[in-house]
Amino acid sequence: MKLEQLAINAVSTKQDNMVTALKAYSSAGFKNVEWRWPIVKEWLAGGKSLADVKKAHDDHGLKCIGGFETTITAFGDDNAKKENWSIHQRNAEILASLGGGTIVMGTDGPADTKYTLDHVATIGKAAAQLAESIDKSVSIAIEFNWSPVVKSLRSCKALADAANHPRVGILFDPAHFYCTTSKFADLTDATCRKILHVHVDDMNGKPGELSNCNSARALPGKGVMDLKAIFGQIEKSGYKGYFSIEMFSDELWGMPAADAAQKMY
């Protein structure tokens, strides 16, 4: 991991608005930011333009490398799918105006709870269709364990294979890796080559099956995971993308955003 690959996920801090967050991240030393898209949309709703968003990033020396908001609807009626996909298409429009990057998504599931690989494939094909409807500078990374169906690294690899699209792949998050059936042996070259984005966090040591994948996180190096080995394996397979720290911490949320960002940096 190189310094220029480091990013901060905006869910990790509490702030009044997008510009407050940009100022905090810049002062901490970050050069890249991954947004929770409603933060940007709230700022746009105040009468700002996409050009204003780009200028705000440039003024603070920050690059937007992606963001997240919700799951992708692959099941259900056409109206539900259209409404959901319009959210992602708008987010992709914002991201493209900032230079492109990766949108992280969870997935929905069918009403039938007897999930199969066919359901995984349905989601993959839907993600490929969505990718074709957005700007080519924007990719889609599916987060395993943010889904009733795609619960492991292996099932997310199956989804990416079914999508068979260069801009649909895997979001790798150590916390989700820790709390699911995923194993280090699953980090094969073929799987790692499907990883489009990486989150950075550690876990506090409670057994994975008893842990909350959000609240049980620890700062990198303060937990029990061998992040050096995990990230090293991913990089060995050719990953050259971003590593975005993503924390869900009452302690960090209770600090001024600039202090929390500095602690994470």
Secondary structure as the mmCIF struct_conf table of DSSP 4:
data_model
#
loop_
_struct_conf.conf_type_id
_struct_conf.id
_struct_conf.beg_label_comp_id
_struct_conf.beg_label_asym_id
_struct_conf.beg_label_seq_id
_struct_conf.end_label_comp_id
_struct_conf.end_label_asym_id
_struct_conf.end_label_seq_id
HELX_RH_3T_P HELX_RH_3T_P1 LEU A 3 GLN A 5
STRN STRN1 LEU A 6 ASN A 9
HELX_RH_3T_P HELX_RH_3T_P2 ALA A 10 SER A 12
BEND BEND1 THR A 13 THR A 13
BEND BEND2 ASP A 16 ASN A 17
HELX_RH_AL_P HELX_RH_AL_P1 MET A 18 ALA A 28
TURN_TY1_P TURN_TY1_P1 GLY A 29 GLY A 29
STRN STRN2 ASN A 32 ARG A 36
HELX_RH_AL_P HELX_RH_AL_P2 TRP A 37 LEU A 44
TURN_TY1_P TURN_TY1_P2 ALA A 45 GLY A 47
HELX_RH_AL_P HELX_RH_AL_P3 LEU A 50 ASP A 59
TURN_TY1_P TURN_TY1_P3 HIS A 60 GLY A 61
STRN STRN3 LYS A 63 ILE A 72
BEND BEND3 PHE A 75 GLY A 76
HELX_RH_AL_P HELX_RH_AL_P4 ASP A 78 SER A 97
TURN_TY1_P TURN_TY1_P4 LEU A 98 GLY A 99
STRN STRN4 GLY A 101 THR A 107
BEND BEND4 ALA A 111 ALA A 111
BEND BEND5 THR A 113 LYS A 114
HELX_RH_AL_P HELX_RH_AL_P5 LEU A 117 GLU A 132
TURN_TY1_P TURN_TY1_P5 SER A 133 SER A 133
BEND BEND6 ILE A 134 ILE A 134
TURN_TY1_P TURN_TY1_P6 LYS A 136 SER A 137
STRN STRN5 VAL A 138 GLU A 143
TURN_TY1_P TURN_TY1_P7 PHE A 144 ASN A 145
BEND BEND7 TRP A 146 VAL A 149
BEND BEND8 SER A 152 SER A 152
HELX_RH_AL_P HELX_RH_AL_P6 LEU A 153 ALA A 163
TURN_TY1_P TURN_TY1_P8 PRO A 166 ARG A 167
STRN STRN6 VAL A 168 PHE A 172
HELX_RH_AL_P HELX_RH_AL_P7 PRO A 174 CYS A 179
BEND BEND9 THR A 180 THR A 181
HELX_RH_3T_P HELX_RH_3T_P3 PHE A 184 ASP A 186
HELX_RH_AL_P HELX_RH_AL_P8 ASP A 189 CYS A 192
TURN_TY1_P TURN_TY1_P9 ARG A 193 LYS A 194
STRN STRN7 ILE A 195 VAL A 200
STRN STRN8 ASP A 202 MET A 203
BEND BEND10 GLY A 205 LYS A 206
HELX_RH_3T_P HELX_RH_3T_P4 GLY A 208 LEU A 210
BEND BEND11 SER A 211 SER A 211
TURN_TY1_P TURN_TY1_P10 CYS A 213 ALA A 216
STRN STRN9 ARG A 217 ALA A 218
TURN_TY1_P TURN_TY1_P11 PRO A 220 GLY A 221
BEND BEND12 LYS A 222 VAL A 224
HELX_RH_AL_P HELX_RH_AL_P9 LEU A 227 LYS A 236
TURN_TY1_P TURN_TY1_P12 SER A 237 GLY A 238
BEND BEND13 GLY A 241 GLY A 241
STRN STRN10 PHE A 243 ILE A 245
HELX_RH_AL_P HELX_RH_AL_P10 ASP A 250 TRP A 253
TURN_TY1_P TURN_TY1_P13 GLY A 254 GLY A 254
BEND BEND14 MET A 255 MET A 255
HELX_RH_AL_P HELX_RH_AL_P11 ALA A 257 MET A 264
#
